[in-house]
Amino acid sequence: MSTTTTSTPPGPSTTRTKWPVVLAVGAVTAVVALWALIAPERSEEVLGSVVGWTSEWFGWFYILLATVILVFVVYVGLRYGKVRLGRDDDRPEFSTFAWASMLFAAGIGTDVMFFAVAEPASQYLAPPQGEGGTLEAARESTVWTLFHYGITGWGMYALMGIALGFFAHRKGLPLAVRSALSPILGRRTKGAAGAAVDIATMLGTIFGIATSLGIGVVMLNVGLDILFGIPQGVPAQIGLVVLAVGVATVSAVTGVDRGIRVLSQLNVLLALLLAAWVLVTRDTAFLLRAAVMNVGDFVSLFPGMTMDTMAFDYDAEWMGGWTLFFWAWWIAWASFVGMFLARISKGRTIGQFVVGTLTIPFCYIVMWVTVFGNSAVQKIMEGDTGFGEAAVNTPEAGFFALLQDTPGALVLVALATFVGLLFYVTSADSGALVMANLSAELEDPDTDAAPWLRILWAVATAVLTIAMLVVGGIPALQNATIIMGLPFAVVMVLVMWGLHRALEEERVMTDAIRTSLASSLAGRSRGAGSWRRRLSEGFGRVSPEQAARRLDRVVLPALQDVRDGLSGEGLDAVVEEVEGEGRLVRSATLVVPGEVTDFRYPVEVRRSPAPSYGAGVREADDMTTVLEVVLPTGGRYSLMDRSQDEICHDVLDHYERWATSSATTAEIVG
């Protein structure tokens, strides 16, 4: 699980540190790390006991939640597929190819290299159900890996990506998980409830990142041992962790993120080259047949696997080591990768986002796992029991053992080590950046936290990773992830709830706009000569003075009338006027404070390029002036033809829908 993010140089006036969150997460991380370093045996024993309890009582919850999230994401993609992650007039920043490439890169990491061999070998020799070493176990071994790395996990990423992108780019809220809970918690997201959400998010994220870094250092240590004779053990692994902290520190101080991103994209190509070489030089015909079979088996077995709690033959050790660990790990990484996906997907529709995130990375996973996983299982079936035992008992060595049995072994090991090393350091750097952003209040989604906060979390993650390696290596990291992922799993349930409420409000707003436009069209037939005024406006004959005069004589009195009426009902309504700059000449907005969000009815007088009709071609600098309602979602329509009474009705139409939605939310919260 890996991704890279780009950062914008932060300014001191644009960010503010969330000190309660930093102190709470820092305290928990420090206590766990010190406890593990001081009493490793006792801490390992306690972690194992807590995981056993979590598996016993909440294993079903993890499995049910993973399935529900996937179904919810597909439902959202179908029902709200045309809603943009941004304003209605926003368009994607990246081309489809560039966006797909970044999604592709987000699915690659050292852990995929680690488990592509280790899991199929383990599931073949020791499956959760049935006898090991059979034909049935061979067919299902790679399918289990596709299941654990497949669309279920990417559904969790997609959920957080949609939620973060929708509330940040479309609603203008901070790029933070707490924003997704605003339809439920209202203004409480700025208080203790929001801080609790941030703490749960941060704890899940830091333990998830520590797990990936721990797996990375253990695996890379094997490659360095083969190439340079560096002994495998905690000292070398600590050195790799220090390297990751150094890269994150240099990146934070000097701003070399762009270079790291370029290297990461190069790394994707090298990883594809590595897989292609194994495909061509090993049993190519077998691997192609196996790939097709694996996809078919995955499609047929997935419905049963996704809800299989193995109630009648429950194997707590297997479940904790595989399915529960993977679901907790995906959950822990969801806010991290979701933030990355949200940042690169501004302007795309939810439908495009869901299709892309559920299919593009999974295609890579299918390719990678079928090439390396089936090669591993075939090698064991041909009688190489030593390789099978190594892949199960020392999983970090399985991937390199397979490469050493492939033509060009030394070059492949060197290439795999380089690929893994670069994915490792970019994950550490990106993780520090995201942790810093999660613990700071940012001015906008494109702003990043201060460098010192980024360095702080890089060091904290490194200390936690080292502590878990001292306790018990990868099993200890897996246990900690299962435990710390549970609080954020509850947050993800609330995220689904909040996102659905917000999208329903969006649908109601869209209907309101259609109604307003229909009313506008119907109203155009009223009044003698109104079509002549419309024709004149269409050909660019509206001056700023004319539009401003209509704002003063018709729109402002209408807004003030509604304000006075609402004030008479005990509401603190105000009309805000602003003198514009550039193309914006003036604006007037009716504002009514609300529990969740404020009601706003903004009207703008602005300069706009004049339309061209028939043979009359306009020059680039030909301008007209428009008087429009500008909705928060980016929708807009003209008020030039509306009477004062019609504008009052239009304001109340929008207000009543907003008030109904706000009242429902307040009732739920109360």
Secondary structure in CASP SS format (residue, H / E / C, confidence):
PFRMAT SS
TARGET T0000
AUTHOR 0000-0000-0000
METHOD secondary structure of the structure
MODEL  1
M C 1.00
S C 1.00
T C 1.00
T C 1.00
T C 1.00
T C 1.00
S C 1.00
T C 1.00
P C 1.00
P C 1.00
G C 1.00
P C 1.00
S C 1.00
T C 1.00
T E 1.00
R E 1.00
T E 1.00
K C 1.00
W H 1.00
P H 1.00
V H 1.00
V H 1.00
L H 1.00
A H 1.00
V H 1.00
G H 1.00
A H 1.00
V H 1.00
T H 1.00
A H 1.00
V H 1.00
V H 1.00
A H 1.00
L H 1.00
W H 1.00
A H 1.00
L H 1.00
I H 1.00
A C 1.00
P H 1.00
E H 1.00
R H 1.00
S H 1.00
E H 1.00
E H 1.00
V H 1.00
L H 1.00
G H 1.00
S H 1.00
V H 1.00
V H 1.00
G H 1.00
W H 1.00
T H 1.00
S H 1.00
E H 1.00
W H 1.00
F H 1.00
G H 1.00
W H 1.00
F H 1.00
Y H 1.00
I H 1.00
L H 1.00
L H 1.00
A H 1.00
T H 1.00
V H 1.00
I H 1.00
L H 1.00
V H 1.00
F H 1.00
V H 1.00
V H 1.00
Y H 1.00
V H 1.00
G H 1.00
L H 1.00
R H 1.00
Y C 1.00
G C 1.00
K C 1.00
V C 1.00
R E 1.00
L C 1.00
G C 1.00
R C 1.00
D C 1.00
D C 1.00
D C 1.00
R C 1.00
P C 1.00
E C 1.00
F C 1.00
S C 1.00
T H 1.00
F H 1.00
A H 1.00
W H 1.00
A H 1.00
S H 1.00
M H 1.00
L H 1.00
F H 1.00
A H 1.00
A H 1.00
G C 1.00
I C 1.00
G C 1.00
T H 1.00
D H 1.00
V H 1.00
M H 1.00
F H 1.00
F H 1.00
A H 1.00
V H 1.00
A H 1.00
E H 1.00
P H 1.00
A H 1.00
S H 1.00
Q H 1.00
Y H 1.00
L H 1.00
A C 1.00
P C 1.00
P C 1.00
Q C 1.00
G C 1.00
E C 1.00
G C 1.00
G C 1.00
T C 1.00
L H 1.00
E H 1.00
A H 1.00
A H 1.00
R H 1.00
E H 1.00
S H 1.00
T H 1.00
V H 1.00
W H 1.00
T H 1.00
L H 1.00
F H 1.00
H H 1.00
Y C 1.00
G C 1.00
I H 1.00
T H 1.00
G H 1.00
W H 1.00
G H 1.00
M H 1.00
Y H 1.00
A H 1.00
L H 1.00
M H 1.00
G H 1.00
I H 1.00
A H 1.00
L H 1.00
G H 1.00
F H 1.00
F H 1.00
A H 1.00
H H 1.00
R H 1.00
K C 1.00
G C 1.00
L C 1.00
P C 1.00
L C 1.00
A C 1.00
V H 1.00
R H 1.00
S H 1.00
A H 1.00
L C 1.00
S H 1.00
P H 1.00
I H 1.00
L H 1.00
G H 1.00
R H 1.00
R H 1.00
T H 1.00
K H 1.00
G C 1.00
A H 1.00
A H 1.00
G H 1.00
A H 1.00
A H 1.00
V H 1.00
D H 1.00
I H 1.00
A H 1.00
T H 1.00
M H 1.00
L H 1.00
G H 1.00
T H 1.00
I H 1.00
F H 1.00
G H 1.00
I H 1.00
A H 1.00
T H 1.00
S H 1.00
L H 1.00
G H 1.00
I H 1.00
G H 1.00
V H 1.00
V H 1.00
M H 1.00
L H 1.00
N H 1.00
V H 1.00
G H 1.00
L H 1.00
D H 1.00
I H 1.00
L H 1.00
F H 1.00
G C 1.00
I C 1.00
P C 1.00
Q C 1.00
G C 1.00
V H 1.00
P H 1.00
A H 1.00
Q H 1.00
I H 1.00
G H 1.00
L H 1.00
V H 1.00
V H 1.00
L H 1.00
A H 1.00
V H 1.00
G H 1.00
V H 1.00
A H 1.00
T H 1.00
V H 1.00
S H 1.00
A H 1.00
V H 1.00
T H 1.00
G C 1.00
V C 1.00
D H 1.00
R H 1.00
G H 1.00
I H 1.00
R H 1.00
V H 1.00
L H 1.00
S H 1.00
Q H 1.00
L H 1.00
N H 1.00
V H 1.00
L H 1.00
L H 1.00
A H 1.00
L H 1.00
L H 1.00
L H 1.00
A H 1.00
A H 1.00
W H 1.00
V H 1.00
L H 1.00
V H 1.00
T H 1.00
R C 1.00
D C 1.00
T H 1.00
A H 1.00
F H 1.00
L H 1.00
L H 1.00
R H 1.00
A H 1.00
A H 1.00
V H 1.00
M H 1.00
N H 1.00
V H 1.00
G H 1.00
D H 1.00
F H 1.00
V H 1.00
S H 1.00
L H 1.00
F H 1.00
P H 1.00
G H 1.00
M H 1.00
T H 1.00
M C 1.00
D C 1.00
T C 1.00
M C 1.00
A C 1.00
F C 1.00
D C 1.00
Y C 1.00
D C 1.00
A H 1.00
E H 1.00
W H 1.00
M H 1.00
G H 1.00
G H 1.00
W C 1.00
T H 1.00
L H 1.00
F H 1.00
F H 1.00
W H 1.00
A H 1.00
W H 1.00
W H 1.00
I H 1.00
A H 1.00
W H 1.00
A H 1.00
S H 1.00
F H 1.00
V H 1.00
G H 1.00
M H 1.00
F H 1.00
L H 1.00
A H 1.00
R H 1.00
I H 1.00
S C 1.00
K C 1.00
G C 1.00
R C 1.00
T E 1.00
I H 1.00
G H 1.00
Q H 1.00
F H 1.00
V H 1.00
V H 1.00
G H 1.00
T H 1.00
L H 1.00
T H 1.00
I H 1.00
P H 1.00
F H 1.00
C H 1.00
Y H 1.00
I H 1.00
V H 1.00
M H 1.00
W H 1.00
V H 1.00
T H 1.00
V H 1.00
F H 1.00
G H 1.00
N H 1.00
S H 1.00
A H 1.00
V H 1.00
Q H 1.00
K H 1.00
I H 1.00
M H 1.00
E C 1.00
G C 1.00
D C 1.00
T H 1.00
G H 1.00
F H 1.00
G H 1.00
E H 1.00
A H 1.00
A H 1.00
V H 1.00
N H 1.00
T C 1.00
P H 1.00
E H 1.00
A H 1.00
G H 1.00
F H 1.00
F H 1.00
A H 1.00
L H 1.00
L H 1.00
Q H 1.00
D C 1.00
T C 1.00
P C 1.00
G C 1.00
A H 1.00
L H 1.00
V H 1.00
L H 1.00
V H 1.00
A H 1.00
L H 1.00
A H 1.00
T H 1.00
F H 1.00
V H 1.00
G H 1.00
L H 1.00
L H 1.00
F H 1.00
Y H 1.00
V H 1.00
T H 1.00
S H 1.00
A H 1.00
D H 1.00
S H 1.00
G H 1.00
A H 1.00
L H 1.00
V H 1.00
M H 1.00
A H 1.00
N H 1.00
L H 1.00
S C 1.00
A E 1.00
E E 1.00
L E 1.00
E C 1.00
D C 1.00
P C 1.00
D C 1.00
T C 1.00
D C 1.00
A C 1.00
A C 1.00
P H 1.00
W H 1.00
L H 1.00
R H 1.00
I H 1.00
L H 1.00
W H 1.00
A H 1.00
V H 1.00
A H 1.00
T H 1.00
A H 1.00
V H 1.00
L H 1.00
T H 1.00
I H 1.00
A H 1.00
M H 1.00
L H 1.00
V H 1.00
V H 1.00
G C 1.00
G C 1.00
I H 1.00
P H 1.00
A H 1.00
L H 1.00
Q H 1.00
N H 1.00
A H 1.00
T H 1.00
I H 1.00
I H 1.00
M H 1.00
G H 1.00
L H 1.00
P H 1.00
F H 1.00
A H 1.00
V H 1.00
V H 1.00
M H 1.00
V H 1.00
L H 1.00
V H 1.00
M H 1.00
W H 1.00
G H 1.00
L H 1.00
H H 1.00
R H 1.00
A H 1.00
L H 1.00
E H 1.00
E H 1.00
E H 1.00
R H 1.00
V H 1.00
M H 1.00
T H 1.00
D H 1.00
A H 1.00
I H 1.00
R H 1.00
T H 1.00
S H 1.00
L H 1.00
A H 1.00
S H 1.00
S H 1.00
L H 1.00
A H 1.00
G H 1.00
R C 1.00
S C 1.00
R C 1.00
G C 1.00
A C 1.00
G C 1.00
S H 1.00
W H 1.00
R H 1.00
R H 1.00
R H 1.00
L H 1.00
S H 1.00
E H 1.00
G H 1.00
F C 1.00
G C 1.00
R C 1.00
V C 1.00
S C 1.00
P H 1.00
E H 1.00
Q H 1.00
A H 1.00
A H 1.00
R H 1.00
R H 1.00
L H 1.00
D H 1.00
R H 1.00
V H 1.00
V H 1.00
L H 1.00
P H 1.00
A H 1.00
L H 1.00
Q H 1.00
D H 1.00
V H 1.00
R H 1.00
D H 1.00
G H 1.00
L H 1.00
S H 1.00
G H 1.00
E C 1.00
G C 1.00
L C 1.00
D C 1.00
A C 1.00
V E 1.00
V E 1.00
E E 1.00
E E 1.00
V E 1.00
E E 1.00
G C 1.00
E C 1.00
G C 1.00
R C 1.00
L E 1.00
V E 1.00
R E 1.00
S E 1.00
A E 1.00
T E 1.00
L E 1.00
V E 1.00
V E 1.00
P C 1.00
G C 1.00
E C 1.00
V C 1.00
T C 1.00
D C 1.00
F E 1.00
R E 1.00
Y E 1.00
P E 1.00
V E 1.00
E E 1.00
V E 1.00
R E 1.00
R E 1.00
S E 1.00
P E 1.00
A C 1.00
P C 1.00
S C 1.00
Y C 1.00
G C 1.00
A C 1.00
G C 1.00
V C 1.00
R C 1.00
E C 1.00
A C 1.00
D C 1.00
D C 1.00
M E 1.00
T E 1.00
T E 1.00
V E 1.00
L E 1.00
E E 1.00
V E 1.00
V E 1.00
L C 1.00
P C 1.00
T C 1.00
G C 1.00
G C 1.00
R E 1.00
Y E 1.00
S E 1.00
L C 1.00
M C 1.00
D C 1.00
R C 1.00
S C 1.00
Q H 1.00
D H 1.00
E H 1.00
I H 1.00
C H 1.00
H H 1.00
D H 1.00
V H 1.00
L H 1.00
D H 1.00
H H 1.00
Y H 1.00
E H 1.00
R H 1.00
W H 1.00
A H 1.00
T H 1.00
S H 1.00
S H 1.00
A H 1.00
T H 1.00
T H 1.00
A H 1.00
E H 1.00
I H 1.00
V H 1.00
G C 1.00
END
